Amino acid sequence: MGSKAQQDERAPGTTTIAPGVLVTIARLTALGVPGVVRMARIPGGVNRLFRKGSGEGVRIEVDEGAVAVDLYLGLAADTNVRAVSRNVQQEVSRAIEDMVGMPVRCIDVHIEDIDFGEENLPQGEEGDQ
């Protein structure tokens, strides 16, 4: 009787999630992890501009209802890369599963840069970037 009552309470219809929503969830969650200082550019030239599910530092693919995420990150210099990467994977997976109810197939973290800041550069190199 309980499951029949629950089915009657739901409104008929479907819910769709735009790839941009998943990109936003992944991006904001990754930026909230200590040690992540910024999202990096997605390598790959022109193809990345026309790819659905891509945003600044995030590439999302949905296949058979499961989400695959590629994150391109810049980390702070004083962080443990392995620990930060694992934390990002756990937090992004949890956020996607909790917020939209979709299973996460994989989260690949690509460390594209380590941010040492200008104060750590040798003299004369500040303008060379």
N, CA, C and O atoms as a GROMACS GRO file, in nm:
protein
  516
    1MET      N    1   0.082  -0.119   0.000
    1MET     CA    2   0.000   0.000   0.000
    1MET      C    3   0.086   0.125   0.000
    1MET      O    4   0.048   0.226  -0.060
    2GLY      N    5   0.201   0.121   0.066
    2GLY     CA    6   0.288   0.237   0.073
    2GLY      C    7   0.343   0.277  -0.062
    2GLY      O    8   0.346   0.396  -0.094
    3SER      N    9   0.388   0.181  -0.143
    3SER     CA   10   0.446   0.215  -0.273
    3SER      C   11   0.339   0.266  -0.368
    3SER      O   12   0.368   0.354  -0.450
    4LYS      N   13   0.218   0.214  -0.360
    4LYS     CA   14   0.108   0.262  -0.446
    4LYS      C   15   0.076   0.406  -0.411
    4LYS      O   16   0.053   0.488  -0.501
    5ALA      N   17   0.073   0.439  -0.282
    5ALA     CA   18   0.045   0.576  -0.240
    5ALA      C   19   0.156   0.670  -0.286
    5ALA      O   20   0.128   0.783  -0.327
    6GLN      N   21   0.283   0.625  -0.281
    6GLN     CA   22   0.394   0.708  -0.327
    6GLN      C   23   0.385   0.732  -0.476
    6GLN      O   24   0.412   0.843  -0.522
    7GLN      N   25   0.348   0.632  -0.553
    7GLN     CA   26   0.335   0.649  -0.698
    7GLN      C   27   0.223   0.748  -0.730
    7GLN      O   28   0.237   0.826  -0.824
    8ASP      N   29   0.115   0.746  -0.654
    8ASP     CA   30   0.004   0.838  -0.679
    8ASP      C   31   0.042   0.981  -0.646
    8ASP      O   32  -0.015   1.074  -0.704
    9GLU      N   33   0.136   1.004  -0.553
    9GLU     CA   34   0.175   1.138  -0.513
    9GLU      C   35   0.265   1.207  -0.616
    9GLU      O   36   0.267   1.330  -0.623
   10ARG      N   37   0.338   1.130  -0.695
   10ARG     CA   38   0.427   1.188  -0.795
   10ARG      C   39   0.347   1.241  -0.912
   10ARG      O   40   0.250   1.179  -0.956
   11ALA      N   41   0.388   1.356  -0.961
   11ALA     CA   42   0.324   1.412  -1.079
   11ALA      C   43   0.373   1.337  -1.202
   11ALA      O   44   0.489   1.295  -1.208
   12PRO      N   45   0.286   1.319  -1.301
   12PRO     CA   46   0.328   1.251  -1.422
   12PRO      C   47   0.426   1.338  -1.501
   12PRO      O   48   0.419   1.461  -1.496
   13GLY      N   49   0.516   1.274  -1.573
   13GLY     CA   50   0.611   1.348  -1.655
   13GLY      C   51   0.753   1.307  -1.626
   13GLY      O   52   0.779   1.215  -1.548
   14THR      N   53   0.845   1.375  -1.690
   14THR     CA   54   0.987   1.344  -1.674
   14THR      C   55   1.065   1.469  -1.638
   14THR      O   56   1.018   1.582  -1.658
   15THR      N   57   1.182   1.448  -1.585
   15THR     CA   58   1.274   1.557  -1.555
   15THR      C   59   1.399   1.535  -1.636
   15THR      O   60   1.455   1.426  -1.636
   16THR      N   61   1.444   1.639  -1.705
   16THR     CA   62   1.570   1.630  -1.779
   16THR      C   63   1.668   1.729  -1.719
   16THR      O   64   1.630   1.836  -1.672
   17ILE      N   65   1.793   1.691  -1.720
   17ILE     CA   66   1.900   1.774  -1.666
   17ILE      C   67   1.989   1.818  -1.782
   17ILE      O   68   2.045   1.734  -1.852
   18ALA      N   69   2.001   1.947  -1.803
   18ALA     CA   70   2.087   1.999  -1.909
   18ALA      C   71   2.233   1.973  -1.872
   18ALA      O   72   2.269   1.981  -1.754
   19PRO      N   73   2.319   1.943  -1.970
   19PRO     CA   74   2.461   1.921  -1.940
   19PRO      C   75   2.525   2.040  -1.866
   19PRO      O   76   2.615   2.021  -1.785
   20GLY      N   77   2.478   2.160  -1.895
   20GLY     CA   78   2.533   2.278  -1.828
   20GLY      C   79   2.510   2.277  -1.678
   20GLY      O   80   2.591   2.331  -1.602
   21VAL      N   81   2.401   2.215  -1.634
   21VAL     CA   82   2.375   2.204  -1.491
   21VAL      C   83   2.480   2.114  -1.426
   21VAL      O   84   2.533   2.147  -1.320
   22LEU      N   85   2.509   2.002  -1.489
   22LEU     CA   86   2.612   1.911  -1.437
   22LEU      C   87   2.749   1.978  -1.437
   22LEU      O   88   2.827   1.960  -1.343
   23VAL      N   89   2.779   2.055  -1.542
   23VAL     CA   90   2.906   2.129  -1.549
   23VAL      C   91   2.917   2.226  -1.432
   23VAL      O   92   3.021   2.234  -1.367
   24THR      N   93   2.810   2.299  -1.406
   24THR     CA   94   2.811   2.397  -1.296
   24THR      C   95   2.829   2.329  -1.161
   24THR      O   96   2.907   2.376  -1.078
   25ILE      N   97   2.759   2.219  -1.138
   25ILE     CA   98   2.772   2.146  -1.012
   25ILE      C   99   2.916   2.099  -0.994
   25ILE      O  100   2.974   2.118  -0.887
   26ALA      N  101   2.973   2.038  -1.097
   26ALA     CA  102   3.109   1.986  -1.088
   26ALA      C  103   3.209   2.098  -1.066
   26ALA      O  104   3.299   2.086  -0.984
   27ARG      N  105   3.195   2.207  -1.140
   27ARG     CA  106   3.289   2.320  -1.131
   27ARG      C  107   3.287   2.384  -0.992
   27ARG      O  108   3.391   2.402  -0.930
   28LEU      N  109   3.168   2.418  -0.944
   28LEU     CA  110   3.159   2.485  -0.814
   28LEU      C  111   3.203   2.394  -0.699
   28LEU      O  112   3.265   2.440  -0.603
   29THR      N  113   3.172   2.266  -0.711
   29THR     CA  114   3.215   2.171  -0.608
   29THR      C  115   3.367   2.157  -0.606
   29THR      O  116   3.428   2.159  -0.500
   30ALA      N  117   3.427   2.144  -0.724
   30ALA     CA  118   3.574   2.131  -0.732
   30ALA      C  119   3.642   2.256  -0.676
   30ALA      O  120   3.740   2.245  -0.603
   31LEU      N  121   3.590   2.374  -0.710
   31LEU     CA  122   3.650   2.499  -0.659
   31LEU      C  123   3.637   2.513  -0.508
   31LEU      O  124   3.713   2.586  -0.446
   32GLY      N  125   3.541   2.443  -0.449
   32GLY     CA  126   3.522   2.448  -0.304
   32GLY      C  127   3.615   2.357  -0.226
   32GLY      O  128   3.618   2.363  -0.103
   33VAL      N  129   3.690   2.273  -0.295
   33VAL     CA  130   3.782   2.182  -0.228
   33VAL      C  131   3.911   2.256  -0.194
   33VAL      O  132   3.970   2.317  -0.282
   34PRO      N  133   3.955   2.251  -0.067
   34PRO     CA  134   4.081   2.318  -0.031
   34PRO      C  135   4.197   2.266  -0.115
   34PRO      O  136   4.214   2.145  -0.133
   35GLY      N  137   4.276   2.359  -0.166
   35GLY     CA  138   4.390   2.325  -0.250
   35GLY      C  139   4.366   2.353  -0.397
   35GLY      O  140   4.460   2.370  -0.473
   36VAL      N  141   4.239   2.357  -0.438
   36VAL     CA  142   4.206   2.392  -0.576
   36VAL      C  143   4.197   2.544  -0.584
   36VAL      O  144   4.116   2.606  -0.514
   37VAL      N  145   4.279   2.605  -0.670
   37VAL     CA  146   4.278   2.750  -0.680
   37VAL      C  147   4.205   2.800  -0.802
   37VAL      O  148   4.158   2.914  -0.804
   38ARG      N  149   4.193   2.716  -0.906
   38ARG     CA  150   4.121   2.759  -1.026
   38ARG      C  151   4.096   2.640  -1.117
   38ARG      O  152   4.156   2.533  -1.103
   39MET      N  153   4.006   2.662  -1.211
   39MET     CA  154   3.983   2.564  -1.316
   39MET      C  155   4.079   2.600  -1.430
   39MET      O  156   4.105   2.718  -1.454
   40ALA      N  157   4.130   2.499  -1.498
   40ALA     CA  158   4.223   2.521  -1.608
   40ALA      C  159   4.148   2.506  -1.741
   40ALA      O  160   4.038   2.451  -1.746
   41ARG      N  161   4.209   2.555  -1.846
   41ARG     CA  162   4.150   2.539  -1.980
   41ARG      C  163   4.150   2.393  -2.019
   41ARG      O  164   4.241   2.317  -1.984
   42ILE      N  165   4.047   2.355  -2.093
   42ILE     CA  166   4.039   2.218  -2.145
   42ILE      C  167   4.126   2.211  -2.270
   42ILE      O  168   4.102   2.286  -2.364
   43PRO      N  169   4.226   2.124  -2.272
   43PRO     CA  170   4.309   2.114  -2.392
   43PRO      C  171   4.230   2.052  -2.506
   43PRO      O  172   4.135   1.977  -2.484
   44GLY      N  173   4.270   2.082  -2.628
   44GLY     CA  174   4.206   2.012  -2.739
   44GLY      C  175   4.160   2.096  -2.855
   44GLY      O  176   4.092   2.043  -2.942
   45GLY      N  177   4.191   2.222  -2.861
   45GLY     CA  178   4.161   2.302  -2.979
   45GLY      C  179   4.014   2.325  -3.004
   45GLY      O  180   3.935   2.338  -2.910
   46VAL      N  181   3.977   2.330  -3.132
   46VAL     CA  182   3.843   2.369  -3.174
   46VAL      C  183   3.736   2.269  -3.130
   46VAL      O  184   3.624   2.310  -3.101
   47ASN      N  185   3.767   2.141  -3.124
   47ASN     CA  186   3.666   2.041  -3.088
   47ASN      C  187   3.602   2.070  -2.953
   47ASN      O  188   3.483   2.042  -2.935
   48ARG      N  189   3.677   2.124  -2.859
   48ARG     CA  190   3.620   2.150  -2.728
   48ARG      C  191   3.515   2.260  -2.731
   48ARG      O  192   3.429   2.265  -2.643
   49LEU      N  193   3.522   2.349  -2.831
   49LEU     CA  194   3.425   2.458  -2.838
   49LEU      C  195   3.286   2.410  -2.878
   49LEU      O  196   3.186   2.472  -2.839
   50PHE      N  197   3.278   2.303  -2.954
   50PHE     CA  198   3.151   2.256  -3.004
   50PHE      C  199   3.100   2.134  -2.930
   50PHE      O  200   2.999   2.075  -2.970
   51ARG      N  201   3.164   2.096  -2.826
   51ARG     CA  202   3.128   1.977  -2.753
   51ARG      C  203   3.022   2.008  -2.648
   51ARG      O  204   3.040   2.098  -2.567
   52LYS      N  205   2.913   1.933  -2.650
   52LYS     CA  206   2.811   1.950  -2.548
   52LYS      C  207   2.868   1.904  -2.414
   52LYS      O  208   2.946   1.809  -2.408
   53GLY      N  209   2.828   1.972  -2.309
   53GLY     CA  210   2.871   1.930  -2.177
   53GLY      C  211   3.010   1.974  -2.140
   53GLY      O  212   3.072   1.915  -2.051
   54SER      N  213   3.061   2.077  -2.206
   54SER     CA  214   3.192   2.130  -2.170
   54SER      C  215   3.175   2.271  -2.115
   54SER      O  216   3.092   2.348  -2.163
   55GLY      N  217   3.254   2.302  -2.017
   55GLY     CA  218   3.257   2.435  -1.960
   55GLY      C  219   3.396   2.460  -1.909
   55GLY      O  220   3.484   2.375  -1.921
   56GLU      N  221   3.417   2.576  -1.853
   56GLU     CA  222   3.550   2.613  -1.805
   56GLU      C  223   3.607   2.508  -1.711
   56GLU      O  224   3.564   2.497  -1.595
   57GLY      N  225   3.702   2.430  -1.760
   57GLY     CA  226   3.770   2.332  -1.679
   57GLY      C  227   3.695   2.203  -1.654
   57GLY      O  228   3.743   2.118  -1.578
   58VAL      N  229   3.579   2.185  -1.715
   58VAL     CA  230   3.496   2.067  -1.690
   58VAL      C  231   3.446   2.010  -1.822
   58VAL      O  232   3.400   2.084  -1.909
   59ARG      N  233   3.455   1.880  -1.836
   59ARG     CA  234   3.393   1.810  -1.949
   59ARG      C  235   3.305   1.700  -1.891
   59ARG      O  236   3.350   1.620  -1.809
   60ILE      N  237   3.179   1.698  -1.933
   60ILE     CA  238   3.080   1.602  -1.884
   60ILE      C  239   3.032   1.517  -2.000
   60ILE      O  240   3.006   1.568  -2.109
   61GLU      N  241   3.021   1.388  -1.977
   61GLU     CA  242   2.957   1.299  -2.073
   61GLU      C  243   2.856   1.214  -1.998
   61GLU      O  244   2.885   1.162  -1.890
   62VAL      N  245   2.738   1.200  -2.056
   62VAL     CA  246   2.634   1.116  -1.997
   62VAL      C  247   2.610   1.001  -2.094
   62VAL      O  248   2.577   1.023  -2.210
   63ASP      N  249   2.627   0.878  -2.045
   63ASP     CA  250   2.610   0.760  -2.128
   63ASP      C  251   2.527   0.659  -2.049
   63ASP      O  252   2.567   0.615  -1.941
   64GLU      N  253   2.413   0.622  -2.103
   64GLU     CA  254   2.322   0.527  -2.040
   64GLU      C  255   2.286   0.569  -1.898
   64GLU      O  256   2.277   0.486  -1.808
   65GLY      N  257   2.264   0.698  -1.879
   65GLY     CA  258   2.220   0.750  -1.751
   65GLY      C  259   2.329   0.770  -1.647
   65GLY      O  260   2.300   0.815  -1.537
   66ALA      N  261   2.454   0.736  -1.680
   66ALA     CA  262   2.565   0.755  -1.585
   66ALA      C  263   2.654   0.870  -1.634
   66ALA      O  264   2.668   0.894  -1.754
   67VAL      N  265   2.711   0.940  -1.539
   67VAL     CA  266   2.790   1.060  -1.568
   67VAL      C  267   2.939   1.028  -1.561
   67VAL      O  268   2.985   0.962  -1.468
   68ALA      N  269   3.013   1.076  -1.660
   68ALA     CA  270   3.160   1.071  -1.658
   68ALA      C  271   3.208   1.216  -1.660
   68ALA      O  272   3.161   1.297  -1.740
   69VAL      N  273   3.302   1.247  -1.572
   69VAL     CA  274   3.348   1.385  -1.556
   69VAL      C  275   3.499   1.391  -1.576
   69VAL      O  276   3.572   1.307  -1.523
   70ASP      N  277   3.545   1.490  -1.652
   70ASP     CA  278   3.686   1.524  -1.660
   70ASP      C  279   3.700   1.664  -1.603
   70ASP      O  280   3.633   1.757  -1.647
   71LEU      N  281   3.789   1.679  -1.504
   71LEU     CA  282   3.814   1.808  -1.441
   71LEU      C  283   3.958   1.850  -1.467
   71LEU      O  284   4.050   1.770  -1.449
   72TYR      N  285   3.978   1.973  -1.509
   72TYR     CA  286   4.110   2.028  -1.538
   72TYR      C  287   4.134   2.138  -1.436
   72TYR      O  288   4.066   2.241  -1.436
   73LEU      N  289   4.234   2.114  -1.348
   73LEU     CA  290   4.251   2.199  -1.231
   73LEU      C  291   4.388   2.263  -1.222
   73LEU      O  292   4.486   2.212  -1.275
   74GLY      N  293   4.390   2.377  -1.154
   74GLY     CA  294   4.513   2.440  -1.108
   74GLY      C  295   4.512   2.432  -0.956
   74GLY      O  296   4.414   2.470  -0.892
   75LEU      N  297   4.620   2.382  -0.899
   75LEU     CA  298   4.627   2.363  -0.754
   75LEU      C  299   4.726   2.460  -0.690
   75LEU      O  300   4.815   2.512  -0.757
   76ALA      N  301   4.708   2.483  -0.561
   76ALA     CA  302   4.802   2.564  -0.485
   76ALA      C  303   4.933   2.486  -0.470
   76ALA      O  304   4.933   2.363  -0.469
   77ALA      N  305   5.042   2.559  -0.457
   77ALA     CA  306   5.175   2.497  -0.452
   77ALA      C  307   5.197   2.411  -0.328
   77ALA      O  308   5.271   2.313  -0.333
   78ASP      N  309   5.134   2.445  -0.219
   78ASP     CA  310   5.161   2.376  -0.093
   78ASP      C  311   5.061   2.264  -0.063
   78ASP      O  312   5.034   2.235   0.053
   79THR      N  313   5.007   2.202  -0.168
   79THR     CA  314   4.908   2.096  -0.145
   79THR      C  315   4.962   1.960  -0.184
   79THR      O  316   5.055   1.948  -0.263
   80ASN      N  317   4.903   1.858  -0.126
   80ASN     CA  318   4.933   1.720  -0.163
   80ASN      C  319   4.843   1.687  -0.282
   80ASN      O  320   4.721   1.675  -0.267
   81VAL      N  321   4.902   1.673  -0.399
   81VAL     CA  322   4.827   1.656  -0.523
   81VAL      C  323   4.736   1.533  -0.515
   81VAL      O  324   4.619   1.540  -0.554
   82ARG      N  325   4.787   1.423  -0.466
   82ARG     CA  326   4.709   1.300  -0.458
   82ARG      C  327   4.588   1.318  -0.365
   82ARG      O  328   4.477   1.278  -0.399
   83ALA      N  329   4.609   1.378  -0.248
   83ALA     CA  330   4.501   1.396  -0.152
   83ALA      C  331   4.394   1.492  -0.205
   83ALA      O  332   4.275   1.467  -0.190
   84VAL      N  333   4.438   1.601  -0.267
   84VAL     CA  334   4.342   1.697  -0.322
   84VAL      C  335   4.262   1.632  -0.436
   84VAL      O  336   4.141   1.650  -0.444
   85SER      N  337   4.329   1.557  -0.522
   85SER     CA  338   4.261   1.491  -0.634
   85SER      C  339   4.155   1.394  -0.583
   85SER      O  340   4.043   1.391  -0.635
   86ARG      N  341   4.188   1.314  -0.484
   86ARG     CA  342   4.091   1.219  -0.429
   86ARG      C  343   3.973   1.291  -0.363
   86ARG      O  344   3.858   1.250  -0.377
   87ASN      N  345   4.004   1.399  -0.293
   87ASN     CA  346   3.899   1.478  -0.229
   87ASN      C  347   3.805   1.538  -0.334
   87ASN      O  348   3.684   1.539  -0.315
   88VAL      N  349   3.861   1.589  -0.443
   88VAL     CA  350   3.780   1.644  -0.552
   88VAL      C  351   3.690   1.535  -0.609
   88VAL      O  352   3.571   1.558  -0.630
   89GLN      N  353   3.745   1.417  -0.634
   89GLN     CA  354   3.665   1.307  -0.688
   89GLN      C  355   3.549   1.272  -0.595
   89GLN      O  356   3.436   1.255  -0.641
   90GLN      N  357   3.576   1.262  -0.467
   90GLN     CA  358   3.471   1.225  -0.371
   90GLN      C  359   3.363   1.333  -0.362
   90GLN      O  360   3.244   1.302  -0.363
   91GLU      N  361   3.406   1.458  -0.354
   91GLU     CA  362   3.310   1.568  -0.338
   91GLU      C  363   3.224   1.589  -0.462
   91GLU      O  364   3.103   1.610  -0.451
   92VAL      N  365   3.285   1.583  -0.580
   92VAL     CA  366   3.208   1.602  -0.703
   92VAL      C  367   3.112   1.486  -0.724
   92VAL      O  368   2.997   1.507  -0.764
   93SER      N  369   3.156   1.364  -0.697
   93SER     CA  370   3.068   1.248  -0.709
   93SER      C  371   2.949   1.261  -0.615
   93SER      O  372   2.835   1.239  -0.656
   94ARG      N  373   2.975   1.295  -0.492
   94ARG     CA  374   2.868   1.312  -0.393
   94ARG      C  375   2.771   1.421  -0.436
   94ARG      O  376   2.650   1.403  -0.425
   95ALA      N  377   2.823   1.534  -0.484
   95ALA     CA  378   2.737   1.646  -0.523
   95ALA      C  379   2.644   1.608  -0.638
   95ALA      O  380   2.525   1.638  -0.635
   96ILE      N  381   2.698   1.542  -0.740
   96ILE     CA  382   2.616   1.504  -0.854
   96ILE      C  383   2.511   1.402  -0.813
   96ILE      O  384   2.394   1.414  -0.850
   97GLU      N  385   2.552   1.301  -0.738
   97GLU     CA  386   2.456   1.198  -0.695
   97GLU      C  387   2.348   1.256  -0.604
   97GLU      O  388   2.231   1.222  -0.618
   98ASP      N  389   2.387   1.344  -0.512
   98ASP     CA  390   2.289   1.402  -0.418
   98ASP      C  391   2.196   1.503  -0.486
   98ASP      O  392   2.076   1.505  -0.458
   99MET      N  393   2.252   1.587  -0.574
   99MET     CA  394   2.172   1.696  -0.629
   99MET      C  395   2.082   1.652  -0.744
   99MET      O  396   1.969   1.701  -0.756
  100VAL      N  397   2.129   1.562  -0.828
  100VAL     CA  398   2.047   1.523  -0.945
  100VAL      C  399   2.011   1.376  -0.947
  100VAL      O  400   1.932   1.333  -1.030
  101GLY      N  401   2.068   1.297  -0.856
  101GLY     CA  402   2.031   1.157  -0.846
  101GLY      C  403   2.084   1.069  -0.958
  101GLY      O  404   2.031   0.960  -0.982
  102MET      N  405   2.188   1.114  -1.027
  102MET     CA  406   2.247   1.034  -1.135
  102MET      C  407   2.371   0.963  -1.083
  102MET      O  408   2.448   1.022  -1.007
  103PRO      N  409   2.391   0.838  -1.124
  103PRO     CA  410   2.514   0.769  -1.083
  103PRO      C  411   2.635   0.826  -1.157
  103PRO      O  412   2.625   0.870  -1.272
  104VAL      N  413   2.748   0.826  -1.090
  104VAL     CA  414   2.872   0.876  -1.149
  104VAL      C  415   2.958   0.755  -1.186
  104VAL      O  416   2.994   0.675  -1.100
  105ARG      N  417   2.990   0.744  -1.315
  105ARG     CA  418   3.072   0.633  -1.364
  105ARG      C  419   3.218   0.655  -1.330
  105ARG      O  420   3.285   0.564  -1.280
  106CYS      N  421   3.270   0.776  -1.356
  106CYS     CA  422   3.409   0.806  -1.323
  106CYS      C  423   3.430   0.956  -1.317
  106CYS      O  424   3.356   1.033  -1.378
  107ILE      N  425   3.533   0.995  -1.243
  107ILE     CA  426   3.577   1.134  -1.238
  107ILE      C  427   3.727   1.133  -1.257
  107ILE      O  428   3.801   1.085  -1.171
  108ASP      N  429   3.772   1.185  -1.370
  108ASP     CA  430   3.915   1.194  -1.400
  108ASP      C  431   3.962   1.335  -1.372
  108ASP      O  432   3.907   1.432  -1.425
  109VAL      N  433   4.064   1.346  -1.289
  109VAL     CA  434   4.120   1.475  -1.251
  109VAL      C  435   4.251   1.495  -1.326
  109VAL      O  436   4.340   1.410  -1.320
  110HIS      N  437   4.261   1.607  -1.395
  110HIS     CA  438   4.381   1.642  -1.470
  110HIS      C  439   4.441   1.767  -1.406
  110HIS      O  440   4.380   1.874  -1.410
  111ILE      N  441   4.560   1.753  -1.349
  111ILE     CA  442   4.626   1.868  -1.288
  111ILE      C  443   4.704   1.937  -1.400
  111ILE      O  444   4.804   1.884  -1.449
  112GLU      N  445   4.658   2.054  -1.438
  112GLU     CA  446   4.716   2.127  -1.550
  112GLU      C  447   4.819   2.229  -1.506
  112GLU      O  448   4.902   2.271  -1.586
  113ASP      N  449   4.816   2.270  -1.379
  113ASP     CA  450   4.907   2.374  -1.333
  113ASP      C  451   4.916   2.373  -1.181
  113ASP      O  452   4.821   2.336  -1.112
  114ILE      N  453   5.030   2.415  -1.132
  114ILE     CA  454   5.050   2.440  -0.989
  114ILE      C  455   5.076   2.589  -0.975
  114ILE      O  456   5.165   2.643  -1.041
  115ASP      N  457   5.000   2.655  -0.890
  115ASP     CA  458   5.009   2.800  -0.875
  115ASP      C  459   5.110   2.834  -0.765
  115ASP      O  460   5.082   2.820  -0.646
  116PHE      N  461   5.227   2.879  -0.808
  116PHE     CA  462   5.330   2.919  -0.712
  116PHE      C  463   5.319   3.066  -0.676
  116PHE      O  464   5.381   3.109  -0.579
  117GLY      N  465   5.242   3.143  -0.748
  117GLY     CA  466   5.227   3.285  -0.722
  117GLY      C  467   5.349   3.362  -0.770
  117GLY      O  468   5.458   3.306  -0.783
  118GLU      N  469   5.331   3.490  -0.796
  118GLU     CA  470   5.439   3.573  -0.849
  118GLU      C  471   5.552   3.594  -0.749
  118GLU      O  472   5.667   3.613  -0.789
  119GLU      N  473   5.520   3.591  -0.620
  119GLU     CA  474   5.625   3.615  -0.519
  119GLU      C  475   5.732   3.506  -0.519
  119GLU      O  476   5.841   3.528  -0.467
  120ASN      N  477   5.702   3.389  -0.574
  120ASN     CA  478   5.798   3.280  -0.574
  120ASN      C  479   5.879   3.269  -0.703
  120ASN      O  480   5.966   3.183  -0.715
  121LEU      N  481   5.849   3.357  -0.802
  121LEU     CA  482   5.923   3.352  -0.927
  121LEU      C  483   6.058   3.421  -0.911
  121LEU      O  484   6.069   3.518  -0.836
  122PRO      N  485   6.161   3.373  -0.981
  122PRO     CA  486   6.289   3.443  -0.979
  122PRO      C  487   6.274   3.583  -1.036
  122PRO      O  488   6.185   3.608  -1.117
  123GLN      N  489   6.360   3.675  -0.993
  123GLN     CA  490   6.353   3.812  -1.038
  123GLN      C  491   6.360   3.821  -1.190
  123GLN      O  492   6.438   3.751  -1.254
  124GLY      N  493   6.276   3.909  -1.248
  124GLY     CA  494   6.277   3.930  -1.392
  124GLY      C  495   6.180   3.843  -1.467
  124GLY      O  496   6.164   3.862  -1.587
  125GLU      N  497   6.113   3.747  -1.402
  125GLU     CA  498   6.023   3.658  -1.474
  125GLU      C  499   5.876   3.694  -1.458
  125GLU      O  500   5.790   3.630  -1.518
  126GLU      N  501   5.844   3.797  -1.377
  126GLU     CA  502   5.704   3.830  -1.353
  126GLU      C  503   5.631   3.866  -1.481
  126GLU      O  504   5.515   3.828  -1.498
  127GLY      N  505   5.695   3.938  -1.571
  127GLY     CA  506   5.628   3.983  -1.694
  127GLY      C  507   5.637   3.883  -1.806
  127GLY      O  508   5.578   3.906  -1.911
  128ASP      N  509   5.708   3.774  -1.789
  128ASP     CA  510   5.730   3.678  -1.898
  128ASP      C  511   5.614   3.582  -1.917
  128ASP      O  512   5.613   3.506  -2.014
  129GLN      N  513   5.516   3.584  -1.829
  129GLN     CA  514   5.408   3.486  -1.840
  129GLN      C  515   5.312   3.521  -1.947
  129GLN      O  516   5.215   3.448  -1.969
   0.00000   0.00000   0.00000
